[in-house]
Amino acid sequence: MVAGTGTLKKMGFIYYKKRLCRILAVASVFLSISISVYGQALRGTTGLLHAPTADMQRDKTFMFGGNVLDVTPLHYYDFDVRYTFNYYLNVTIFPWLEVGYTCTLNYADEGSTYFPKQSWGKYTNQDRSFNFRLRAWKEGWWKTWTPQIVIGVDDPGTHDSYGGGGISSRDQNGGNCFFTRYYIAATKHVKLDNLGILGVHLAWVLDRPATWEHHNRPAIGGNFRLGLPAQESCAVKMINGLNLMVEYDARTCNVGFEYSFWKDYINAVVELNRCKYFSGGIVFKVHLK
């Protein structure tokens, strides 16, 4: 039996459609997210968007990246621009210890009395800060339901004087410790079959920034990493592992997501602080172990 022209065209269309799906499926394997993705790249450390968690990176993970940051969440209200930038380095030295270094750019406004005139209208200085995270208890150590616990600190020290000098503890005026906070966080993960992994996070935060109000408050949040069953659908494979996040960071309510372009080696982070102020960036990871 000889097939007609219309039948041959239809068979050819089906063949190329299946071939395209196979190509996209293979590509999605390389674009799929690893379930070890954790956020807070906006602060140069591990966590949600701003709220701390007890998640830890893989042992010997080296992270570096940069972000575009809306100045409103940073309380940089005196900037003439809407956005600033940061970049950072972060190393998980041991499975229980993470150390990071973050630089946030400062903008010299027109007419500034601090920066020289030749710097006006430029990003001309940067605030440098360290962060440390110590895992005090591993998830499931005692009972399967016990959470992981991490103690952390952001920006604990400052220079003796603006622009340089030795490193000293935060003084009464705050020095230039614009992001100082201390916290203890607990995290528990729940695996939902054929759906993904739900993370629940609770922390107690002692906020001590230099230029805005201090407080002791809880922070709470959740994230959900999609882990749908493998199917022929290319769309499902492409979104599998997308990390959705929502939080109250002890100050504001925020939403966002993280997505990996290559097996947790290259990740994009997007946030809407207070559900309206955009920030986002890219983080690169190298797993040395």
Buried (B, 14 or more C-beta within 10 A) or exposed (E): EEEEEEEEEEEEEEEEEEEEBEEBBEEBEEBBBBBBBBBBBBBBBBBBBBBBBBBBBBBBBBBBBBBBBBBBBBBBEEBEEEBBBBBBBBBBEEBBBBBBBBBBBBBBBEEBEEBEEEBBBEBBBBBEBBBBBBBEBBBEEEEEEBBBBBBBBBBBBBBEEEEEEEEEEBEEEBBBBBBBBBBBBBBBBEEEEEEBBBBBBBBBBBBBBBBEEEEEEEBBBBBBBBBBEEEEBBEBBBBBBBBBBBBBBBBBBBBBBBBBBBBBEBBBBBBBBEEEBBBBBBBBBEBEE
